Amino acid sequence: MTQVITLNNVTKKFKEKEVLKNISLEINQGECVALLGKNGAGKSTLISLILGLFYPNEGEIELYDKKEEVGFLSQKTRFPDDVTIQEMLGFVASFSSNALNKEEIDHILKFEESKYKQLIHTCSGGEQRLFDMCLAIINRPKFLIVDEPTAGMDTSTRNHFWQVMEELKERGTTILFTTHYVEEVDYCADRVVLLDDGVIRADNTPYHLRTLNKRKRVAIEKETYTLFEKELNEVADSFKITVSEKSDIIIWEFKNNLSNEVIQSLLRIGLSFENIEVTNTSLLNTIFANELSEEEEI
Ligand SMILES: Nc1ncnc2c1ncn2[C@@H]1O[C@H](COP(=O)(O)OP(=O)(O)OP(=O)(O)O)[C@@H](O)[C@H]1O
């Protein structure tokens, strides 16, 4: 496979703080990689290193595409107050010999014709994000990096955005995107890289990460719980179940491998499946809920 970027044992510090610790990562041509992590995990710093905006303190980064073949959508964009959508599109397109044509731009933005004459800052949050995206891909980059692209988008704009990403992917664009939305990795990511406190905790397919259920969750209505309280507390104690309350339900959480025994105990006490709701807590949810301990393997 042809590599687009390679990071070898990269460490980045801001003063004494290690924000990225010994990161090694390869992205191959045509791959779509989701970089997932909580606030402050180091996602934007990693992107800045790839873009050459910061130097690493240790390690090497090799970008195989030319700089002008890389498109970048940053988390926040700023434009002068007195520039229209049309003017900015024309300005950015003027740097490329093969810029997107009007029809392609219309397909991305889905703006009415009159909107092009509007000042950029009068766009809604979602419209502005689509506009940012359009500028990022106006020169048809081979490698596209997008940092939290869907912030501020409503559901239909978000769906449209992911459709555009899918089309880019079908045309062979290599994509690296960051997101806080666990469900967004399902749209077009081939791989999910989980960054946690500056360390890569997982690098695998979305399917693989989703199926790694570390915990089971059982919700029981408080009214029902009260009827069987003594017996339920005994079961909870014997399996060391984490018990919490949320409005009118009691939630039990326990390791997946205890599922059969816990459910059988509930049925023995007299609860029926109609009284309980059983759900899986995925690995991704677990990590985002800050519940994964350092020792837990992925
Ligand atoms: N220029 C800088 N100087 C000092 N510290 C910085 C700088 N840039 C980032 N940091 C720190 O590095 C850590 C990682 O920040 P980064 O922006 O990479 O995280 P992130 O995963 O992108 O977070 P978010 O999801 O909130 O955007 C944070 O603690 C942040 O305060």
The ligand as an SDF file (V2000), in Angstrom:
LIG
                    3D

 31 33  0  0  0  0  0  0  0  0999 V2000
   -0.0300   26.1450   21.4790 N   0  0  0  0  0  0  0  0  0  0  0  0
   -0.2180   25.5170   22.6490 C   0  0  0  0  0  0  0  0  0  0  0  0
    0.4430   25.8820   23.7580 N   0  0  0  0  0  0  0  0  0  0  0  0
    0.2660   25.2330   24.9330 C   0  0  0  0  0  0  0  0  0  0  0  0
   -0.5680   24.1840   25.1070 N   0  0  0  0  0  0  0  0  0  0  0  0
   -1.2640   23.7730   24.0360 C   0  0  0  0  0  0  0  0  0  0  0  0
   -1.1350   24.4060   22.7580 C   0  0  0  0  0  0  0  0  0  0  0  0
   -1.9440   23.7730   21.8770 N   0  0  0  0  0  0  0  0  0  0  0  0
   -2.5560   22.7940   22.5820 C   0  0  0  0  0  0  0  0  0  0  0  0
   -2.1460   22.8040   23.8660 N   0  0  0  0  0  0  0  0  0  0  0  0
   -2.5770   21.8620   24.9140 C   0  0  0  0  0  0  0  0  0  0  0  0
   -2.4010   20.5560   24.4240 O   0  0  0  0  0  0  0  0  0  0  0  0
   -3.4550   19.6950   24.8670 C   0  0  0  0  0  0  0  0  0  0  0  0
   -4.0990   19.0230   23.6590 C   0  0  0  0  0  0  0  0  0  0  0  0
   -4.7700   20.0300   22.9040 O   0  0  0  0  0  0  0  0  0  0  0  0
   -5.4550   19.7070   21.5080 P   0  0  0  0  0  0  0  0  0  0  0  0
   -6.0560   20.9910   21.0240 O   0  0  0  0  0  0  0  0  0  0  0  0
   -4.4870   19.0250   20.6280 O   0  0  0  0  0  0  0  0  0  0  0  0
   -6.5830   18.6800   21.9430 O   0  0  0  0  0  0  0  0  0  0  0  0
   -7.8540   18.1580   21.1130 P   0  0  0  0  0  0  0  0  0  0  0  0
   -7.8840   16.6830   21.2710 O   0  0  0  0  0  0  0  0  0  0  0  0
   -7.7990   18.6890   19.7250 O   0  0  0  0  0  0  0  0  0  0  0  0
   -9.0280   18.8140   21.9290 O   0  0  0  0  0  0  0  0  0  0  0  0
  -10.4790   19.3420   21.4040 P   0  0  0  0  0  0  0  0  0  0  0  0
  -11.2780   18.1300   21.0930 O   0  0  0  0  0  0  0  0  0  0  0  0
  -10.9900   20.0870   22.5800 O   0  0  0  0  0  0  0  0  0  0  0  0
  -10.2440   20.2110   20.2130 O   0  0  0  0  0  0  0  0  0  0  0  0
   -4.4040   20.5790   25.6690 C   0  0  0  0  0  0  0  0  0  0  0  0
   -4.1210   20.4070   27.0260 O   0  0  0  0  0  0  0  0  0  0  0  0
   -4.0650   21.9650   25.2080 C   0  0  0  0  0  0  0  0  0  0  0  0
   -4.2840   22.9120   26.2320 O   0  0  0  0  0  0  0  0  0  0  0  0
  1  2  1  0
  2  3  1  0
  2  7  2  0
  3  4  2  0
  4  5  1  0
  5  6  2  0
  6  7  1  0
  6 10  1  0
  7  8  1  0
  8  9  2  0
  9 10  1  0
 10 11  1  0
 11 12  1  0
 11 30  1  0
 12 13  1  0
 13 14  1  0
 13 28  1  0
 14 15  1  0
 15 16  1  0
 16 17  2  0
 16 18  1  0
 16 19  1  0
 19 20  1  0
 20 21  2  0
 20 22  1  0
 20 23  1  0
 23 24  1  0
 24 25  2  0
 24 26  1  0
 24 27  1  0
 28 29  1  0
 28 30  1  0
 30 31  1  0
M  END
$$$$
